[in-house]
Amino acid sequence: GNLYAGVHVDFMGTDAAIFRTMGSRPAVRTEQYDSRWLNEPVFIQVRKIPDSTEKNDDKLYFFFREKSLESGSSPSVLSRVGRVCLNDDGGQRSLVNKWTTFLKARLVCSVIGDDGVETYFDELRDVFIQPTQDERNPVVYAVFSTAGSVFKGSAVCVYSMADIRNVFNDPLACLHPETSGVQDGRERGTAPLCSQCPGGTFTPGVRTTKDFSDEVVNFIRTHPLMYLSVYPLNRRPLVVRTGVDYRFTTIAVDLVDAVDGRYEVLFLGTDRGTVQKVIVLPKDPSTTEELTLEEVEVFRTPTPVRTMRISSKRQQLYVSSESGLSQVSLHRCGAYGKACSDCCLARDPYCAWDGESCSAFTPATKRRSRRQDIKHGDPLRQCRGFNAKVENRLRETVQFGVEGSSTFLECQPRSPQATVKWLFQRDSAQRRKVLNRDRQVLKTGHGILLKAVRRSDAGIYHCLATENNFKHTVARVALRVLDREIIEALTASDLPGPAHSSAEATPLRGSPPPPPHLVGQSEIRLINQYCESYWHQLSPAQRPKRTNRRHVDSDQIRD
């Protein structure tokens, strides 16, 4: 067969070419050292896509980015889609052994901000071509980034082959050498023929490109750029990231069948070595809703993701970078927990609640206990009767804090779309109230940090998550505040120093209590609980060898 490639031919990287070699057809390439054809290009993707049922209409599409000549003296980087006819054999007297059907057009991916300013994502990074039932009309997903270093952003735009073909079948762009203006190719009367293949649907009488007239060949040689640009579906990106410290580098798309339809799941690699799993859902006829299902750190050291491939048979995503190759499961349903509400709120088309836990969903499996709602993510409707059981099974964890120090209360909802609110009650008999933010409380994505804990902070903290009008308690923490003077008295004898021998340095567990006049019965029990919990948190290797000191129970101490 024939080999088609876009490469830099020389070692200096100055001669870039799209060429055909090997096979039965003659070797052809793009015009050499002509910046109107290719100007320092970076090739991204190439794909053979038929235009019609007529084999002679088959074309090869190239996706690349290059320096632009349209902006005059200060060239900028722009993204392109180019194409050539597979049956192109070069010209007869001009463009001998060169493409006579090479054309290119600009790929536009932009977003209009709230201030009305349009931001362009001009640097093409990766292209994923999703086949459809009609092989002539695959869906083109493209990842772009901003060209400058001041404003960092990425976007994903989707294009239809029908829109791409319409641009190539329209007038050519003519950059006049004197004015650098744009003229309509129809004025020359040659544009329609330049965009067609010999022997195709619209040129049945032309047997080969060598039969093209000199006027047609000379025009294509000097005017390869199309007059119109290719815009994405709905004239806006599918996914946008701005104001973040990373860029998208690669993309892979999987079509997943769910209970309520088929969904496109986007896997987006970043330049920091992570992969984001994103789904875009329709909100109404004119707007969409983007949901990040999860983000996985694929490599230990941050390194840009180079390529990604999906294996539907193995249900794996293969990810490569400079540091190596890794595989990631397309779904990790167990990470959403065992609750029906969490599984439903995840809105992951790979997963469904099976009556006991969140597990992988198979469309062929028909079980009445299956619960899944990707479009709305409504646990009130899908999980009726199961939500109260989850609340009742939620365990209350006990956490200790030392008076005057900082304490972190952890709470991380399984869904990144959930909003979190903290409630506080002094004891179980009191009513829950919204945590007072006037005091020193730092809220993070993983919980809250209480600064300078006071005795009055002791109580029960409830982490309440809200998503799609569904509220549920994610964590319940009982905070016990220890007296600072007592802790200092307990730990003073354990601190190593010149006045203490190594045999006297012991952990909190088994330490003698402080003088009785400093400690009450309730505080002794509280300290014992703290010491026990601290001891069990240590690994066996971290636990020092116990001494022969006998532990003194709290009932042996009298006020």
N, C-alpha and C positions, 0 to 999 in steps of 0.2 A: 504494500500500500504506500500511499504518499505520506510524507512527514511534513506537517505544518508547524511553524514555531515563530515566536517573536523573541529575538535575542540580540545581544550586542556581539557583532561578528569579530571585531578586533580586540586585542588585549587592552588598548587604551580606552575602550568604551565610547568611542566617538562615532562608530558606524553601527547604528541600530537598524534592524531590518525585520520585516515580516516576510518569511520565505517559504517556498515549497521545494522539497527535494525528494530524491528516491522515487520509486514507483514508475509508472508508464508515461506520465505526463512530463513535459520539459520543466526544468528548474526555473522558477521565477522568484523575484524579490521586489521589495519597494525601491523607489528611486534612491540612489546613494547620495549622501551629503546634501539633501534638500530638506531644509527645516520646515517647508510647507507640508511635507508628508509626515515626517516624524521629527520631533525636536526634543532630544534627550528624554525619550519615553521610559516609563517603568511599566512593564507588561504584567498584567494581573491574571487574566483568564482568557481562554480561547474555547470556542464551542461551535460545532457544525449544527446548523439549524435549517431545516428545509423551509422554503417559502411557500411551496404549493405542491400539488401532486406531480407536477412536472419535474423530473430529476435534474434537468438542466438549470432549474431555478435555485438549486441548492447553494447556500452561501456559508462562509466561515466568518464568525463574528469574534472580534478581538476587543477586550476591555483593557484599557491602560490609562495612565495619566502622563502628561507631558507639559513642557513649558509652552505657554501660549504666545502667539504672535498678534492676536487681536488687540491686546492692550498697548500696542505700540512699542515705545522705547523701553518700558519696564515690564518685561514678560513675567507673568504669574503662572502658577501651576493650575491646570484644568484637567478635568476627567473626560475621557473620550470612549466612544464605542465606534469601532471601525469594522468594515466588512469587505470581503472579496468574493468573487464567484469561483466556485470550485473548478469550473471548466475554463478558467482564464489561462490562455497560453501566451500572453504577451502580444506586443504590437508587431506590425510588419516592417515599417520603416522607422517609427518612433516608439520608444518604450520597448525595445527588443529585450526579451527575457525579463521584463518588468511587468508588474500588475497594471492592467489597463482598466480594471474595475474597482480599484481601491478608493473607498470613500470613508470619511469619518465625520462624527457629529459630537457635539458637547453633551455630556450627561450633567444635568442640573439637579442639585439637592440643596434646598434652602428652606429657611423658616423665617417667618415674619414675627418679630417680637411685639410686646405690648406697646412699645414706643413707635411702632410702624417701621422700624429699621429691619431690612432683610439681611440675614446672616447666611452666607454661602459656605457649604462644606465642600471644598473643591478638590481635596486630595483623596482619590479612590484608593482604598486599602484592600478590599477583598470583594469577590463576587461569588454568589451561590445561585445556580440555575436549577430551579425546581421543576421537574417534568410534570406534565399534565396528561390527561387522556388524549389531547390533541398534540402530537409531537411538534407541530408547527408553532405552537403558542405556549412555550414554557414561561414561568414567572421568574423574573430576574430580581434577586435581592442583592443590594450593594451596600457596603460599609464605607463611609466617608469620614474624614476628619478635617478640621480647619487647617488652613495652610500656615498661618502665623503662629508664633510662640507666645504672644501676649494673651490671646483669647484661646483657651483650650476647650475643644468640644468634639463630639462625634455624633453621627446620625446614621440611620438605616433607611434607605429609600427603596421602593419597590416599583418596577417598571414592567409594562406589558409589551410583548413583541409587536402587537398591532401598532402601538404608539411609535416604537422604534422604526418599523417599516414605513410608516407615514412620513416620518422625517426624511428618510433616505429617498423616498419617492417624490419629494418636494424640491424646490429650486436649490441650486448649489450656492454656496457662499463664495463670492469673488472678492478677494482682497486686492484692490487696485494699488499698484506700486506707488503712484503719485499721491493718492488721497487716503489710502488705508481704509477706505469706506467699504460698505457692503453693497453689492449689486445683485440683481436677480439673474440667475442662470438662464431663465427662460428667454431673456433678451437675445441670447446667443442661439437659441433654437436647438441646443444640443443636450440640455439637462435630462430630458426623459430617457434618451438612449444611453446616457452615461450610467444611469442607475439600474440598468437591466443586464441580464446575462445573455450571451449568444445562444440561440436555439431554444430560448425560454418561451413562456406563455405569450409575452408581448413582442418577441423578436424571433418568430419561427423561421424567417427567411435568412437570418444571419447564422452561418454555420460555426464560425470561430471568431475570437477576438481579433484575429489578423485581418478580418474583413471590415473592421471598424474604419471609418474614414479618418484621414489625417486631422481634420478639424475636431472630431470627437476625441481622438487620442491626445492632441495638444491641449484641449480644454481640460481634460481630466488630469493631465500632468501638472497644470498650473492652478487648478481649483479643486483640490480633494476635500475641502471642508464644506459641510452642508450649511445651507442658509439658516435653517431652524435648529433649535436645540431640543433634546429629549427631556421631558419633564416627568416626574414620578406620578403614580396614581394619586388622584385627589390633590395634586400639586403641593403636597406636604410630606415630610418624612413620617415613617411609621414609628420610629424610636428616636429620641433626641436625648443627648447627655451634654449638659453645659455646666460650667462651674465646678467640675470634678477634677481630681488629680490623676486621671487616667484617660486613655483613649481606646476605642475598639480597634482591633487589628484583624479579626477573622470572623466569619459567620458560617453557621450550618443550620439548616431548617429541616424540621421533621413534621410530617402531617400525622396527627393523632386523632383517632376516632374515639369520641366520648359518648355518653348517654344522650346528650342534647345536641350533637353535631360533630363536625370535623373542625379541628383547630390547628393553627400553625404555631409551633413552638420554636422560638429562636434561641440558638446557643451562640453567645457572643463572647469571643476571646478578647482579652485586654492586654495592654502592654505591661501589666504588673503580674502576669501569670495566673489570672483567675478566669473563670468562665461563668458568665451570667446566663441564667435560664429565664427567658422572657416570653410572655404571651400577650398578645394584643387583642382586646375584645371590643366589639362594637357597642357603643353607648346609645347612639341614635344614628339616623341616616347620614349625618355629617361629621360626627366626632367618634373617636375611639378611646379606649381606656387601656393604658399600658400597665402590666403587672410584672414585677420581678419576683419570680417564684423562689429562686435561691441563687446564691453566688458561691462557687466552690473554688478553693485554693488548690490548684492542680499541682504546682511545683513549690518545693520548700523555699527556694530563693526566687524573688520576683524577677521573672524573665518574660519577655513578650511571647505571646502565643503566635506561632507561625502558621500552622494549618490545623484543620479539624475535619474528621470524617465520621459519619454516622453508620453504624452497623445495625440495621433494623432487626436482623435475624438474632444477633447476640444482645440487642438492647444496650449497646455500649457506644460511647463517644470517645474516639481516639484523638488525642491532643498532642501536638508536637511543639517543641521549642528548641533553642540552642542547647539546653541542658539535657534533653532526652525526649522520650515518648511515654505517654501515660494514657490510661483508660479510665473513663468515668462513666458510671451507670447513668442511663437516661432518666431514671427515676429512683428516688430514695424515699419511698412512701412512709417507711417507718419513722423518718425524721419528723413527720407531722403529728406523731403521737397516736394514742389509741382512741381518743375522743372523736365522736362523730362530727361535732361542731368544728374542731380543728381541721379535720380532713376536708370538710365541706368548704371552709373558709380558705383553705390553701388554693383551691381552684386549679389544681394540677390535673390536666386531662389524663395523665398516666395513672392516676390514683383514684380509688374509691373506698368508702367505708363498707366493710363486708359483714358488719354486725358485731365484730369484736375489735378490729383494729383497722388502720389505714393501710391498704395493700394494693398491689399492682392490679390495674383494671384491664380485663380482657373483654372486648366487645361481644365475643361469641358466648361468654358466660352469662346466663340469665338466672339471676338469683334475686328473689324478692327483697332480700335484706340489703342489696346494694344501694348506696347513697352517694350521689354525685350531682353537683350543680355548678358547671363551669361558667355559664353565662351570668348568673346572678349571685352565686355563692351565698345562698340563703339557708342557714342552719335552722332557722325558726320553722321553715316549711319541711326541710329534708330530714331533720333530726328531732322531730316532735316526739316527746316522751323520753329522750335520752339525755337531754341537757341537764335536767335536775339531778340525774344520777351522777354525772361528772362532778357537779358542785359538791355533792355529798361525799364523794370519794377523795376530794382534794385534801391532801395532808397538810397539817400546820407544822411548819419547821420552827425550831427554836434557835435563836441567834443571840449571842452575848456581845455586849459592848461595854467598854470601860469609860466611866465618867470622865469627860473632858477630852476624850480621843474621838477619832472619826470611825464611823461604821458604815459599811456598804451593804445595802439590801438588794439582792439580785432578783431581777424579773425580766425575762426576755420572751415575749410572745413568739409563737411559732410562725406567725404571718408577719412579714415586713410591712404590710399595709395597715396593721392595727395601730390605733392610738391608745396610749396608756394613761391612766389616771390612778393616783394613789389615795386610798382612804385609810383613816386612822380611828381606832377606838381604844380607850384606856383599858377596858376589859370587855369580856364577852357580853356583859349585861348592858353596856352602854351602846348608844346608836353610833353607827359609822359616820364620820365626817371627812370631808375633803381635806387632805393634808395641807396645813398652813405653810404657804411658800414664803411668808415674811421672814422666817428664821433661815438659818444657813442650811439650805438643802440644794444639792446639785443633782439635777436630773440628767441621766445619760440614756443611751440606747439599750443598756444592759441592766439598768436599775437606778437606785438613788443613793447618794452619798450624804449621810448625816454628819455634819461637821460639829465638833465640840459637843458630844452627846451629853444630855442632862438627865437627871433622874426622872423628870417629867416626860421624857421621850419613851419611857418604857410602856409597852402596850402591844396591840396587834395591828399590823400593817397589811392592808389588802391591795394587791396589784390588780386593777380592773382594766381589761382590754375591751375596746369597742371597734367593731368593723361591720359595715353593712347594717347598722342599727342593732347589731347583736352584741350584748354585753355579757361577759363572763369573767370570773375570777381566775387569773393565771397563777398567782402565788399568794400564800397567806403566811406571814412571818410574825412570830411572837418574839419581840425584842426584850431581853433582860439586861438591865444596866447594873454593872458592878461598881461598888464603891472604890474610888481611886486609892484612898489611903490604905484600905485593906489589901488590895492587889499589890501595892508597893511594899507593904509589910510582909506579904507572902513571898514575894520574889526577891526581897533584899538578901535573905539568907542563901539564896540559890545563885547569886551573882558571884563569879570567880574573882578573887582578889588576893592580896598578900596575907590577909587575916584569915583566909579560909583554905583549908587543904582540899585536894582534889576529891577526897572521900566525902567531904561535906557538901559538895556541889551536886544537888539532886533536882530532878524535875518537879513540877507542881504536884504531880501525882505522888502521894505519900508524904508530902511536906507537913511538918507540924503546924497547927493552927496558930494564928497570932494571939496575943494576950486576950483573955476572955472579955475584959472590959471594952475592947474595941469591936467585938463581933456579937451579933444577935443570932438566934436560932435560924431565922429565915435566911439570913445572909450566908450562914455556914452551908445550908443546903444548896443555895444558889451557887456558891463557889465550888462545891463538890460537883455539881452538875457541869459547871464550866470546865473543871479539870478533867472530868470523865470524857466530855465531848472533845476536848483538846487532845487527850491521850489517844482516842480512837481515830482521830484524823491523821496521826502520824503513822508512817509505814513502820513495819517491824525493825527495819535497819535504822530508823531515826530514833527509836525509843531507847533511851539510856538504860543501863542495867540498874534494876531497882536495888535500893539499899535495905539494910535490915531494920530500918525504922518502922515502928508499928504505927499504922494510921489511927488517929484518934477520932472516933465518931462524934457527931455533933451532940448526942445526948450525954456525953461525958463532960461537957463544958457547962458550967453553971455561971449565971450572971453574978 
